[in-house]
Amino acid sequence: MYRLILYTLIALFVETELLSFLGVISQQPLAILASGVVLVGFSYSNFIFAAIFRIKPHGDSALITGLLLLFIFEPVNPLASGAWLQLVGLAVASIVAQASKYLLAWRGRHIFNAAAVGAFVVNLITPFGDFAAWWLASPWLLPVTLVLGFAVLYRTRRLLMGGTFVVVVFFLTFWIYGYGTAGYSLGQVLALPFTSFSTIFFAAFMLSEPLTLPPRLWQQLVEAGIVAAIFTLPFSVGLFSTTTPQFALLVGNLLAFFAGQRRGIRLDFLGREKLTPTSWELSFWPQRPVSFRAGQYMEITIPHRRSDSRGLRRIFSIASSPTEEGVIRFGLNTAEKSSSLKTALLKLDPGEIVMATSVGGGFTLPRDPERRLLFVAGGIGITPFMSHLEDLGATGQDRDIVVVYSASSTDELAYSDRLKKLGVRVLVVAPTAPKPLPKQWTYLGAGNLDAESLLKAVPDVASRAAMVSGPPHFVHALRLALRRAGVHSVRTDFFTGYTPKSGATASTAPRKPALAHSGG
């Protein structure tokens, strides 16, 4: 995700320079370039703070913060009279933003969005003035901002949250200016949230930051609505005569902090176990108790040399039950060409420490204990279901569950031994049947999973709540097949980073990319 954000921000920078040279936006090319150099240059103060606090610096994060500030502050022409003072303000904003990652943190977890902190603090310092203009709110810049913002929200699975923010801002703007005395025409009122307010940029690049979001989807939607209200409605509180985007985001960050995991997570590596020829389970001991729900995920950081474009952080579904004490387990798939992060993970020695930044996800069971369930897993997508099944077994809950497990071969049926012990009903889709076929297991063959085969294998499928986990194309195809089979409730969980071989397929459907769990 960090590389995706970095590349899209660089694309925005290139676009603004091009439009500036063409004279279609008011910002000057030299001003954009000079401001970018100052903000990005001083963002490397991150490495100084990291050395002081003895923490491994995250270079992509530092660059992203510098580029975000570039699109928050009005670009400064270094040749203009008095420009030096505003350039100093930019430098201070960049340094404050980087410092906030270490100073405004609770037990290793960021509390506030760093760029928002930098903008907020500098605007409070009188000599620098209020020049946080959020200048991407322009008709000329809107199309590219909209396309790139959509790409970010889609790939990070934050479309619903971002859409909620945009919709609330839109209706509040219409309510304020459409029925007020501002004298705007209907067309101007409808365009106002997108051409006068930096709504799209804010939603896609600021609000969606994972480290400062609450863990559950409903919490994220509530935060989006609250931030949108503060973002849009004029108000005064003490020294603040009007609302500002950065202030709105900081309020949302504070709410998210109290809703989520309020400390950084340190995990001691215990060991690894081979599940299948291409998958492993890694076990860690949390130095402090970690609160999570079955089906949730954890984002972990693995600093290593020569990291590839996928970066140093990755989300992995938790395979262990919340009831297990002293251990957290993750299942992951190792494709033929694994990422540098997975390679580093598999080289960990017992006792090495891994940092986790957050726990989140809403792939949890329906609250009604009487609701019958259908789990559909593709490959290592079985991981979150193991957390559910282990948790149900440990807490003595007896729920009607059918597991449909699709794999490229019987050798790739991860956690098969644990599934046998749990005694759950399993329907296998693979090129050949498991030998011997365990009790309560049924072999469905090697065909695709479509609506007809699902209805035949699970006649009461329409009355069940379905949960699907696996590679993106598998999940999309199964969701469509389940809808056609009459299932009304379908929850999904995407595992990217590997492509299953033939046998782990669903009904034919176009491959669609998504960013969620990277093979585990």
N, C-alpha and C positions, 0 to 999 in steps of 0.2 A: 504494500500500500504506500509506503514512503516513497519508493521510486516512482510510482504512478503519480503521486501528488507533485513530486519534484519535476517530472517531465511535463506535466500539464502547466505548471507555473512557468517553466521556461518557455513553453509554447505561447503563453499569454504575454510574456515579456517580448518575445520576437514580434508578436502581432502588434503590440502597442508601439514598438519602435517603427514598424513598417507604416502603420497608420499615421504616426506622428510625422514621418518623412513626407508622406503624401499630403499632409496638412489638413486631415479630416478630423483630428482631435486637437484640443487646445494645448495639451501637454507637449513640450518641446523635446526633440530627440536627445539633446545633450542633457536636459534636466532628468529624463528617465534614466539615461545611462549613468550619470553622476550619482543620482540617488541610489541606484542599484548597486553601484560599486561601494558606496559608503555602507549601506545596510548589510550587504552580503559580506563585505570585508570585515566589519566589526562583529558579524555573527560568529566569526572564528574565536571570539572571546569565550565561546562555549568550551574550547579545549583548555583554556586557562582555568575556568571554573571546575572543569572535570579533574584537572590535575590537583587543584586545591582540595577537592572533596574525595580524591582518590577513586574516581568512578570512570569507567571506560566511556569516552565520548561517543556520541552518535552523530556522525558527520552529516548524514542526510537530513536529520532533524534540524540541525543548525542552519543549513542552507534553506530549508523550507521556511523557517521562521523569518529569515532575512528577506526572502522573496515575498512572503505574505505582507510584511511591513511595507514593501515597495508599493503594493497596491492599496495600502491603507492611507499612507501619507501623500500629500500633494508633492509631486516631483519638484525638486529645487534646481533652478538654473545656477550653476556655480559662478557665472559671470555677472549675475544680477547684483545690485547694490544690497548689502546686508545679508547676502546669501550664506555667509559663513556661520551665522548664528543658527539658521535653520538646518544647515548641514551638521552642526554640532548636536542639534536636537535629534536628528536621524541617528547619529552615532550613539547618543544616550539611549534612545529607544531600543536599538539593537542590543546594546549591552544589558540593559534592564531586562529585556525579554529573555536573553540567555541566562542571566542570573536567576530569574524567577524559577527556572527548571530545577534549581538546586536549593534556593532559599525558601520558595513558596511550595514546599513539598512536605508531605506527612509520611514519615517512615518509608521513604523511597517512592512515593506516588505523587505525581503532579496534581496540584489542586486546580490551577488555572491555565487557560490557553496562553502560551508565552507571548505570542504576537499581540493579543488583546491587552495583556499586562503592560507591554512596552508602550502601546499607543495610549493607554489610560494614564500611565504615570507621566509621560511627557506632556500630555495635554493639561495636566495639573500644574506643571512648572511654568509660571507666568512668562519668563523671558522668551520661551520658545513659541508661545502662542498656540492656538488651536488650529493645527493644519492637518488633522486626520480627516481627509476629504473622502475616502472610499471612492476613488475616482473612476472605477470600472463601471459605475452606473452611467452609461452613455449608450445612445442608440447604435452608434457605430461599433462599440465593443460588445454589445449584448449577444449577437449571434454566436460568436466563438466562445464567449463565457458560458452561454447556455449549453453548447455542445460539450465542452470540456467538463462543465459542472455536472451534467447528466452522466458522463462517462465515469466520473469519480463516485457519484452517489450509487450508480448501478453496480460498479465493480466492488464497492465496499458494502453493498446491501443496505444502504441508508436512504433509498429512494422514498420510502414511506415517511420517514422522519423529515427529510428535506422537503418533500411535498407538503407535509403538514405545516411546516414553517412558512413556506411560500403562500399557501392558501390563507392562513391566518393573517399574514401581512397584507395580502391582497384585499381581503374583506374589511379589515380594520382601516386600511387606507381609503377604500371606497366609502366607508361609513363616515370618516372624518372629513374628507374633501368633497365627496359627492353630495353631502347634505349640509355642508357648512357654507360659509360666506367667502370662501377663498377665491371664487370666480373661475374655477377650472371648468373646462368643457368635459363632456363625458369621455371622449377619447383620451384627453390628458389625464383624467382620473384613472382610467383603466391602465394606462401606460406608466403611471407614476411609480409604482413599486419596482419597475424594471429599468426605467430610464433616469430616475432621480435618486432612488435608493439602491444600494448595492446588494439587493436581496439574493440574487442567484449566487454571486460570489460568496456571500456570507454563509448561505446554507450549505454550499458544496465544500468550501475550503476551510471554514472556521468552525461552524457548528458541528460538523461531522467528525472532528478529531476524536479518535477512539479513546485516548488516555483520559479525556475529561468528560466522557459520556457515562450515564448510568448503565447498569448491566442489562436490564430488561427492556423489551421493545415498548411496552406501555409506558415505562418511565421515560424513555427517550421521546415519545410522542408528547407526554405532558410537559417535559422540558422544552420541546420545540414550540409548543403553544405559549408557554410563559415567556420565553425569550422573544418570540414574535411580538407579543403584546408590549413588552418593554422597548423593543426595537422600534415600534411604530408609534405608540401613544406618547404625546408630549406630557411631561410631568416635571416637577421640581422637588428635590429632596436635599435640604441643606445647601451645600455648595453647588449642587448639580441643578442648573436652571433648566436644562432640557436633557432628554435621553440621548445616548450615543450608542452605536452598535457595539463598541468594545465594552461599555458598561453592561449592556444587556447580556452579552456573552459571559461576562464574569459572574453575574448573578446566576445564570444557568449552570456554570461550572461548579459553583458552590452548592447548588441543589444536588447536582450529580455526585459530588463528593460524599455527601451524607447518605445518598441512596446506594452507593456501591462499596467496593472493597477499599477501606480507608488506610491501607498501608501497602508498601511494596512487598513482594513475596519472594523469599529466598528459598530455593529448593536444592537440597543436597542429592546428588545423583547416587542411587543405590545399585542399579544394574539394569541389564537388558535381557530380554527373552525372545528368542526367535519364534514367531507365530506361524509363519508360512515361508516358502522360499523367497518371497518379496516383501515381507512385513515383519515388524518388530513391535514389542511392547517395552517401553522404558518406564522405570519406576524411580520416584523421587520422594525424599523425606522433607516435608515443609518444616522450616525452623519455627514457625508459628502456625497455629491452627488456621486453616483456610476454609471460609464458608462458601459453599456452592451448592447448586441443585443438580440432581441427576440430569444429564443431557446438555449441560453447559460446557463452555470451552474456556481455555486459558491462553493468553498471549505470552509467549516466552521470548527472551532475548538471548542469543548465542553470539557474543563477539568472537570473530575469527578473522584470520588473514585471508586476503584475496576473495572476499565475498562477491558473489555474482549479483546480477541485477535484481534478484529477489530479496536482497537485503539481509539484515541481522535479526529481524523479528518475524515470528510466524504464529498463527493461531492453530492450536491443536485441541480436538475434543478430548474430554476427560473420560477415561474408560473405567475408572474406579467408582465405587459408591461413596456418597457423602458420609456414610456410616463407618467407613474404614478409617481407622486411626493410624496416623504415622506414615501414610503412604498416599501418593497420588500417581496414577498410572495413565500413560498416553499410548495409543496405538498409532503407528504410522506406516505408510507404504513407501518402499524404496524403489522408484522406477529405475529403468536402465541407466538413465542419466539423472541422478538426484541433484538437488540444489546443494550449494556449498554449505548451507545451514544444516541440512539433514546429514550431510557427510560429517560435519563437526559434531552433531548430536551423537552419531554412532561411534565417534572416537572418544567420547567422554570416559574418564576413569572414575571409579567409585570415590565419592568424597568431593568431587568437583562441584562448585556452586553455580547454579543457573538462576537468573533473575526472571521473574514473571511480573508483567506490568498490570494485568487486569484479568478479571473473571467476568464472563458475560454470556449472553445467548438466551434465546427463548424456546429452545427445542426441548420443552418440558412436557410432562404428561398432562392430559386434561384433568381437571380437578375432581370431576365426578368419578368416584371409585367404581361405580357400576358400569361405566362406559366400556364397551368391548373395544379392543385395540388391534390394529394391524401394523406391524413393523415391516418395512421393506428396505432391505440393505443391499447396496451394490459394493462388492469388494470390502475395503477397509471401512466403508461406511457403517459397518456393524458396530464400530467403536462406541458411539453414544448410547446405542441400545444395550450394550453390556452394562453401562452405568445404570440405566433404568432397571434392567433385570436383576442385577446384583442388589440394588437398593430395595426393590420390592421384596426380594427374598430375605434380606436382612431385617426388614421391618415387618415381616409376616403378612404382607398384603397379597391376597389371592385374586389376581385379575385375569380376565379372559383375554389371552394374547396369542396371536398367530404371527410367526416370523417367516417372511419370505426372503430367502437369502440367495442372491445371484452372484456367481463367481466364475472366473475364467477357467477354473479346474477345481476338482475336489481338494487338491493340495493347497488351494488358495482360500479355503474356508477358515478364516481366522477365528480364534476363540471356540472352535468346535468342541473341544473337551469341556469347556465351562458350560457351553450350551447344553451338552448332554447331562451334566450334573444338575443343572437347573431344571431339567425335565420339561422345558418349554416346547411347544409344538413348532417344528421347523419344516418349511417347504423349500426344497433346494432346486435351484435352476443352475445347471452346469452341463458341460459336454457329456459327462458320464456320472453314474450314480455313486455315492460314497459306499465303500465296501469295508466292513459290513455297514448296512444302513441302520443307524441307531433307532431305538424305540422312540416313537412319537415323531419321527422324521419321515417325510414323504418326498420322493424324487419326482419333480414335475417335468423333467426332460431338458433339452437344450434349446428349445424355441424361445422366441421373444415373449416378454411379458406384455400382453395387451389386455384390453377390457374383457375379451371373451375368455382368455385363459385364467384371468383373475377370478371371474365369476364362477368358472368351473372348479377352481381349486378352493375358493373360499365363497361358498354360496351366499353367506350373509354379509358379504363385504360392504354392501351399501349401508348397513347399520353400524359399521365400525368407524372409529376415528383412526385415520391413517396417518402414519409418520414415515417419511421417505428420506433416506440418507445415502449419499454416494457421490460419484462424479457428476458434474453439472448436466451433461447430456442425458445421463441415466435418470436423474431427478426430474428434469423437465418432461421427459417421455413418460415416466411413471405417474407424474402428477396428472398429465393429460389422460392416460389410460384409466386412472382411478376415477377421474371425473366422469369419463364415459361409462364406467361401471356403476355409477350412481352414488359414489362417495361424496359427501358434502364437506366433510372436515379433513383437510390434508395439510399437514405441517411438513416443511422441508428443511433439509440441512445439506449444504453443498461441501464436497471435498474436492478441491482442485489440486493440481500438482502431479497427477498421474492419469494415464489412460488405460482402462482395463482392456484385456484382450478379448477375443470373441468368446462368448459364453456368459459374460457379465453384461448383457445387453437388455434393453427394453424394446418396446415397440418403436419402429423407425421414427425418428424425429431429428430435426436439424440440431447440430451441436451449437450450444450457446455458452459463451464464457461467463464465469462468475468468480468473484473472489470471496472465499469463505475460509474453510479449513483446508490447509495444504496437505492433503493426503493423511490427515490424522487429527 
